[in-house]
Amino acid sequence: MILRPTLEDYRVIGYYLGKVVVGIGAMMVIPFAMAAGCFETGPAVDFLLSISATLLLGYCLIAICYTKKDLTTMHAMSVASLSWLVAMFVSAIPLFLSGHYGSYLDACFEAMSGYATTGLTLVVDLDHMACSYNLWRHLTMFIGGQGIVVIALTFLFKGTAGSFRMYVGEAREEKVLPNVIETARFIWLVSLVYLAIGSATLSVSGIMGGLKPFRAIFDSVCIFIAAWDTGGFTPHSQNILFYHYFPLEIITVIIMILGSMNFALHHAVWTGNRRELYRNIEIKTFFFSVVVTLSVACLGLMGQGGVYADGFSFFRKTFYQLISGHTGTGYSTIYARQFVNEWGQLAMLGTMLAMAIGGCICSTTGAIKVFRIGIIYKALRQDIKKLILPETAIVMEKIHHIKDSLLEDKHVRMAALILLSYVSLYLFGTLAGMCYGYSLSQASFESVSAAANVGLSCGITAPSMPATLKVIYIFQMWAGRLEFISIFVFSGMVLAAVKGKE
């Protein structure tokens, strides 16, 4: 028998959701300060209104739903799911007021794309957008990459069992440190240290590439944020192609790969355990996957014949798009329609497979994740050994991820469940795209990009695309970033509210 949620259940969810909303409102102070400092009067007013509305909503929820009760699993998963939706709606307010979006739905699409670190965009006239608005677009990626709940855990929550449940609800499968609050703060420490180093390196590269100092510094901060959080937003409509500078491409590739790595792996390296870099199952699987998908993409491009003038240009373009897709970043050094008009279906397939697999768990990237691919491969190898060896043989498979552990059925079951959920989500978006007249290759490419939180586009994502497709992609970005479990629990709570017994 399913029990209907009580009023106290709703109060707990509302109270903790209010805290998260307050955190979002506080983060809006950063672009407001920039607007004030750069004398952008209109944007400053827009952010002031947005901050007021967001904080008012947050504090109203806290006051109306005040409780001292800790979060149960149902509460925590529901808060994690709802936080991203509410954050999308409030964060879209300043974007919509900017005048660079055709509708509030387009602004919501942009906000969800930012928080989900996807990078698909519906912005109009990006090249003339005020710096403060542009900074807010990239800050949503910085917040979403580390995690909206991680921000709340860092600054607004005490270390309780409910805090850990919220952390898990945001698709974080492991604690880097024993305490979840310490883990959240370590994630921010790593991100801020790399922000300083990466932005400085990119700034030097930008100045050497011909940018003026302010433009170089501003663009570098934005580019680092999106590359580290495997997002894909840039301050220019041509994406990374705008810069036409090879050293900058090399730096962004390094940042993208770092951003796609597990925070537990970062901790291991930071604490001196560098052997983990070549022992870890995720690193091994990631390297193998890159080799396979890059080979497929290269074969496809060679079959097209004469797309690029020389071998260096061929490898430079192919490798950049492939790594961008595999890390879930979405940075591009080609135009969107070149995937269709020049790369062809096989090269698109290689890139799409890379996007579908993604980077590491407990990182800023989306998609299935190489850890789960590695688990399924280990399980397949174990089953083959069982068939070959005598029935009396005991077959055990080890996996090394920070530490050695035995492969168990629960690991395989969870990996298979998430893989099946992603494949279903990819197919759902593909069918939706085909219903609107797009070819299988284009519809599947765009669907995988949205659901895997990548951001590479073959040209479907545009302000003129159907509103229903925008909503579908928003759902895909949301579900793909949270990796389903918290959404399943939240959906169960909604079902219980409708059909449950008192």
C-alpha positions in Angstrom: 0.0 0.0 0.0 1.3 3.4 -1.0 1.0 6.1 1.7 0.1 9.7 0.7 2.7 12.3 1.7 1.7 14.3 4.8 1.6 18.0 5.3 4.9 17.7 7.2 6.5 16.0 4.2 5.6 19.0 2.1 6.9 21.4 4.7 10.3 19.6 4.9 10.7 19.7 1.1 9.6 23.3 1.0 11.9 24.4 3.8 15.1 22.9 2.3 14.1 24.0 -1.2 13.8 27.5 0.2 17.4 27.3 1.4 18.6 26.3 -2.1 16.6 29.2 -3.7 18.3 31.6 -1.3 21.7 30.3 -2.4 20.7 31.0 -6.1 19.7 34.5 -5.2 23.0 35.1 -3.4 24.9 34.0 -6.4 23.1 36.6 -8.6 24.9 39.3 -6.6 28.1 38.5 -8.6 26.7 39.6 -12.0 24.9 42.5 -10.3 28.2 43.7 -8.9 29.8 43.4 -12.4 26.9 45.3 -14.0 27.4 48.1 -11.4 31.1 48.1 -11.9 30.9 48.3 -15.7 28.1 50.9 -15.5 25.6 48.6 -17.2 22.6 50.4 -15.8 19.9 48.3 -17.5 21.4 44.9 -16.5 22.0 46.1 -13.0 18.3 46.9 -12.6 17.4 43.6 -14.1 19.6 41.7 -11.7 18.4 43.7 -8.7 14.8 42.8 -9.6 15.8 39.1 -10.1 17.7 39.0 -6.8 14.7 40.5 -4.9 12.2 38.1 -6.5 14.5 35.0 -5.9 15.3 35.9 -2.2 11.6 36.7 -1.6 10.6 33.3 -2.9 13.3 31.6 -0.9 12.7 33.2 2.4 8.9 32.8 2.0 9.4 29.1 1.6 11.7 29.0 4.6 9.2 30.9 6.8 6.1 29.1 5.7 7.6 25.7 5.8 9.9 26.1 8.8 10.8 22.8 10.4 13.6 21.2 12.4 12.9 17.7 10.9 15.8 16.2 8.9 15.4 15.0 5.4 14.4 11.4 4.6 15.5 9.8 1.3 12.2 10.8 -0.3 12.5 14.4 0.9 16.2 14.7 -0.2 15.6 13.2 -3.7 12.5 15.5 -4.2 14.5 18.6 -3.1 17.3 17.6 -5.4 14.9 17.2 -8.4 12.9 20.3 -7.7 15.9 22.5 -7.0 17.0 22.3 -10.6 13.6 23.2 -11.9 13.1 26.1 -9.5 16.7 27.3 -10.2 15.9 27.3 -13.9 12.8 29.4 -13.5 14.3 32.1 -11.3 17.6 32.2 -13.1 15.8 32.7 -16.4 14.4 36.0 -15.1 17.5 38.2 -15.8 18.1 36.4 -19.0 14.6 37.1 -20.3 14.8 40.7 -19.2 18.0 41.1 -21.2 16.1 41.1 -24.4 18.3 38.5 -26.0 15.7 35.7 -25.9 12.5 35.4 -28.0 10.4 34.2 -25.1 10.6 33.2 -21.4 10.7 29.6 -22.5 13.9 30.3 -24.5 15.4 31.9 -21.3 14.4 28.8 -19.3 16.0 26.6 -21.9 19.2 28.7 -21.6 19.2 28.5 -17.8 18.6 24.7 -17.8 21.3 24.3 -20.4 23.7 26.3 -18.2 22.9 24.4 -14.9 23.0 21.0 -16.7 26.3 22.1 -18.2 25.0 21.3 -21.7 25.8 24.4 -23.7 22.9 24.3 -26.2 21.8 27.9 -26.6 18.9 29.9 -27.9 20.5 33.3 -27.3 19.9 36.0 -30.0 22.8 38.4 -30.9 25.2 36.9 -28.3 28.1 39.1 -29.6 26.4 42.2 -28.3 25.2 40.9 -25.0 26.3 42.9 -21.9 29.1 41.4 -19.9 27.0 40.9 -16.8 24.4 38.8 -18.6 27.1 36.8 -20.2 28.8 36.3 -16.9 25.5 35.0 -15.4 25.1 32.5 -18.3 28.6 31.1 -17.4 28.0 31.2 -13.7 25.0 28.9 -14.1 27.4 26.4 -15.5 29.8 26.9 -12.7 27.0 26.4 -10.2 25.5 23.4 -12.0 28.9 21.8 -12.7 29.8 21.6 -9.0 26.1 21.1 -8.2 23.3 23.3 -7.0 22.9 21.1 -3.9 26.7 21.2 -3.4 26.5 25.0 -3.1 23.7 24.6 -0.5 25.7 22.0 1.4 28.8 24.2 1.4 27.2 27.3 2.8 23.7 26.7 4.0 23.4 23.2 5.5 24.8 21.4 8.5 26.3 17.9 8.2 23.4 15.5 8.7 22.2 12.3 7.2 19.7 14.3 5.1 22.6 16.3 3.6 24.2 13.1 2.3 20.9 12.0 0.8 20.6 15.3 -1.0 24.2 14.9 -2.2 23.4 11.5 -3.7 20.2 12.8 -5.2 22.3 15.2 -7.4 24.0 12.2 -9.1 27.0 12.1 -6.8 27.8 8.5 -6.1 30.7 8.8 -3.7 32.1 10.9 -0.9 35.6 12.2 -1.6 36.1 12.9 2.1 34.4 11.2 5.1 32.0 14.1 5.7 29.7 15.2 2.9 30.1 18.9 3.8 33.9 18.5 3.7 33.4 16.8 0.3 31.3 19.7 -1.0 33.9 22.2 0.2 36.8 20.2 -1.4 34.9 20.2 -4.7 34.7 24.0 -4.5 38.4 24.3 -3.4 39.5 22.3 -6.5 37.3 24.3 -8.8 38.5 27.7 -7.5 42.2 26.7 -7.6 41.8 25.6 -11.2 39.8 28.7 -11.9 42.7 30.9 -10.9 45.3 28.9 -12.8 43.2 28.2 -15.9 41.9 31.8 -16.3 45.4 33.2 -15.9 46.8 30.8 -18.6 43.9 31.5 -20.9 44.3 35.3 -20.4 47.9 35.2 -21.4 47.0 33.0 -24.4 44.2 35.5 -25.4 46.5 38.5 -25.2 49.1 36.7 -27.3 46.3 35.9 -29.7 45.4 39.5 -30.2 42.7 40.2 -27.7 42.7 43.4 -25.6 43.5 42.8 -21.9 39.9 43.3 -20.5 38.4 41.2 -23.3 41.1 38.5 -22.8 40.5 38.3 -19.1 36.7 38.3 -19.3 36.6 35.7 -22.1 39.2 33.6 -20.3 37.1 33.4 -17.1 34.0 32.5 -19.1 35.8 30.0 -21.2 37.5 28.3 -18.2 34.2 28.1 -16.3 32.5 26.4 -19.3 35.4 24.1 -20.1 36.0 23.0 -16.5 32.4 22.4 -15.9 32.2 20.7 -19.3 29.5 23.1 -20.4 30.1 24.8 -23.8 28.9 28.4 -23.5 31.3 31.1 -24.8 30.9 34.9 -25.0 30.8 34.7 -28.8 28.3 33.2 -31.3 31.1 31.4 -33.2 32.1 29.5 -30.0 35.8 28.6 -29.9 36.0 29.0 -33.7 35.9 32.8 -33.0 39.5 32.8 -31.7 41.2 30.9 -34.5 44.2 30.3 -32.1 45.7 26.9 -31.7 47.4 27.4 -28.3 44.0 28.3 -26.8 42.5 25.1 -28.3 45.3 23.1 -26.6 44.6 24.8 -23.2 40.9 24.2 -23.5 41.4 20.5 -24.3 43.4 20.1 -21.1 40.8 21.9 -19.0 38.0 19.8 -20.6 39.8 16.6 -19.7 40.4 17.8 -16.2 36.8 18.8 -15.8 35.6 15.4 -16.9 37.7 13.6 -14.3 36.3 12.2 -11.0 36.8 14.6 -8.0 38.0 11.6 -6.0 40.7 11.2 -8.6 41.6 14.8 -8.2 41.9 14.3 -4.5 44.1 11.2 -5.0 46.5 13.2 -7.2 46.4 16.2 -4.9 47.4 14.0 -2.0 50.3 12.4 -3.8 48.7 9.2 -5.1 49.6 9.7 -8.8 49.7 6.0 -9.5 45.9 6.2 -9.6 46.2 7.9 -13.0 47.1 4.7 -14.8 45.5 2.2 -12.4 42.0 3.6 -12.2 39.3 1.8 -14.2 37.8 5.1 -15.3 41.0 6.4 -16.8 41.6 3.1 -18.7 38.1 3.0 -20.0 38.1 6.7 -21.0 41.4 6.2 -23.0 40.1 3.1 -24.8 36.8 4.8 -25.6 38.5 7.9 -27.0 40.7 5.7 -29.2 37.7 3.8 -30.6 35.3 6.7 -31.1 38.1 8.9 -32.6 38.9 6.1 -35.0 35.3 5.9 -36.1 35.1 9.6 -36.6 38.4 9.7 -38.6 37.2 6.8 -40.8 34.0 8.7 -41.5 35.8 11.8 -42.5 38.3 10.0 -44.7 35.4 8.5 -46.5 34.0 12.0 -47.2 37.3 12.9 -48.9 39.0 16.3 -49.1 37.1 17.9 -46.2 40.4 19.3 -44.7 43.4 20.4 -46.8 46.1 18.5 -44.8 46.7 15.9 -42.1 47.3 18.5 -39.4 44.0 20.3 -40.0 42.2 16.9 -40.3 43.5 15.7 -36.9 43.1 19.1 -35.2 39.4 19.5 -36.1 38.5 15.8 -35.6 40.3 15.4 -32.3 38.9 18.7 -30.8 35.2 18.0 -31.6 35.7 14.4 -30.4 37.3 15.3 -27.1 34.8 18.1 -26.6 31.9 15.6 -27.1 33.5 12.8 -25.0 34.1 15.1 -22.0 30.6 16.5 -22.4 31.8 20.0 -23.0 30.3 21.0 -26.3 33.0 23.4 -27.4 33.4 23.5 -31.2 35.8 24.8 -33.8 33.5 24.1 -36.7 30.0 25.4 -37.6 27.0 23.3 -36.5 25.9 22.5 -40.1 29.4 21.2 -41.0 28.6 18.0 -39.0 25.8 17.3 -41.5 27.2 18.9 -44.7 30.9 17.8 -44.4 31.4 15.2 -41.7 28.8 12.7 -42.9 26.9 10.1 -40.9 29.8 7.8 -39.9 31.9 10.7 -38.4 28.7 12.0 -36.7 28.2 8.5 -35.3 31.7 8.4 -33.8 31.1 11.8 -32.2 27.7 10.8 -31.0 29.0 7.6 -29.4 31.6 9.7 -27.5 28.9 12.1 -26.3 26.7 9.2 -25.2 29.5 7.6 -23.1 30.8 10.8 -21.5 33.4 11.2 -18.7 33.8 10.1 -15.2 31.3 9.7 -12.3 31.4 12.4 -9.6 32.7 14.9 -12.1 31.1 17.9 -13.9 30.2 15.8 -17.0 27.0 14.0 -18.0 26.0 10.9 -20.0 26.4 7.2 -19.1 30.0 7.6 -17.8 33.1 5.5 -18.5 32.9 3.9 -15.0 29.7 2.2 -15.8 31.0 1.1 -19.2 34.0 -0.4 -17.5 31.7 -2.2 -15.0 29.6 -3.7 -17.7 32.8 -4.8 -19.6 34.1 -6.4 -16.4 30.8 -8.2 -15.8 30.8 -9.5 -19.4 34.3 -10.8 -19.1 33.4 -12.5 -15.8 30.5 -14.2 -17.4 32.6 -15.4 -20.4 35.2 -16.9 -17.9 32.4 -18.7 -16.1 31.3 -20.3 -19.4 34.9 -21.3 -20.3 36.2 -22.6 -17.0 35.0 -25.7 -15.1 31.7 -25.4 -13.2 33.6 -25.9 -9.9 35.8 -22.8 -10.6 35.2 -19.7 -8.6 35.4 -16.7 -10.8 35.9 -13.2 -9.2 36.5 -10.0 -11.0 38.3 -7.0 -9.4 37.9 -3.4 -10.2 40.3 -0.6 -9.1 38.7 2.7 -8.5 40.7 4.6 -5.8 40.9 1.2 -4.1 40.6 -2.4 -5.1 37.2 -4.0 -4.7 35.3 -7.1 -5.9 32.8 -6.7 -8.7 29.3 -7.4 -7.2 25.9 -7.9 -8.7 24.7 -4.6 -7.2 27.4 -2.7 -9.1 26.4 -4.4 -12.4 22.7 -3.9 -11.8 23.0 -0.2 -11.1 25.3 0.4 -14.1 22.9 -1.5 -16.3 19.9 0.5 -15.0 21.5 3.8 -15.6 22.7 2.7 -19.1 19.2 1.6 -20.0 17.7 4.8 -18.7 20.1 6.9 -20.8 19.5 4.9 -23.9 15.8 5.3 -23.4 16.2 9.0 -23.0 18.4 9.2 -26.1 15.7 7.3 -28.1 12.9 9.5 -26.7 14.5 12.7 -28.0 15.4 11.0 -31.3 11.8 10.0 -32.0 10.7 13.5 -31.0 13.1 15.1 -33.5 12.1 12.7 -36.2 8.4 13.6 -35.6 9.3 17.2 -36.5 10.9 16.1 -39.8 14.6 15.8 -39.0 16.6 12.9 -40.3 17.6 10.0 -38.0 21.2 11.0 -37.9 20.4 14.7 -37.1 17.7 13.9 -34.6 19.8 11.3 -32.7 22.8 13.6 -32.7 20.9 16.5 -31.1 19.0 14.2 -28.7 22.2 12.6 -27.4 23.8 16.0 -27.1 20.9 17.3 -24.9 20.4 14.2 -22.8 24.2 13.6 -22.3 24.6 17.3 -21.4 27.1 18.0 -24.1 26.0 21.0 -26.2 27.4 20.1 -29.7 24.7 20.8 -32.3 24.1 19.8 -35.9 21.9 22.9 -36.3 18.5 21.8 -34.9 18.8 23.8 -31.7 17.7 27.4 -32.7 15.2 30.0 -31.5 13.0 29.0 -34.4 12.6 25.3 -33.4 9.2 24.1 -32.2 8.3 25.0 -28.6 7.5 21.3 -27.8 11.0 20.3 -28.8 12.4 23.0 -26.6 10.5 21.5 -23.6 11.6 18.0 -24.5 15.2 19.0 -24.6 14.8 20.8 -21.3 13.5 17.6 -19.8 16.4 15.6 -21.3 18.9 18.0 -19.9 17.3 17.9 -16.5 16.9 14.1 -16.4 20.4 13.5 -17.9 22.1 15.7 -15.4 20.4 14.2 -12.3 20.9 10.6 -13.6 17.3 9.6 -13.0 17.3 8.2 -9.5 16.2 11.3 -7.7 13.6 11.9 -10.5 12.3 8.4 -10.1 11.8 9.0 -6.4 10.2 12.4 -6.9 7.9 10.9 -9.5 7.0 8.2 -7.0 6.1 10.9 -4.4 3.9 12.6 -7.0 2.2 9.3 -7.7 1.7 8.7 -4.0 0.2 12.2 -3.6 -2.4 11.3 -6.3 -3.2 7.7 -5.6 -1.8 7.0 -2.1 -3.8 6.2 1.0 -4.1 8.3 4.1 
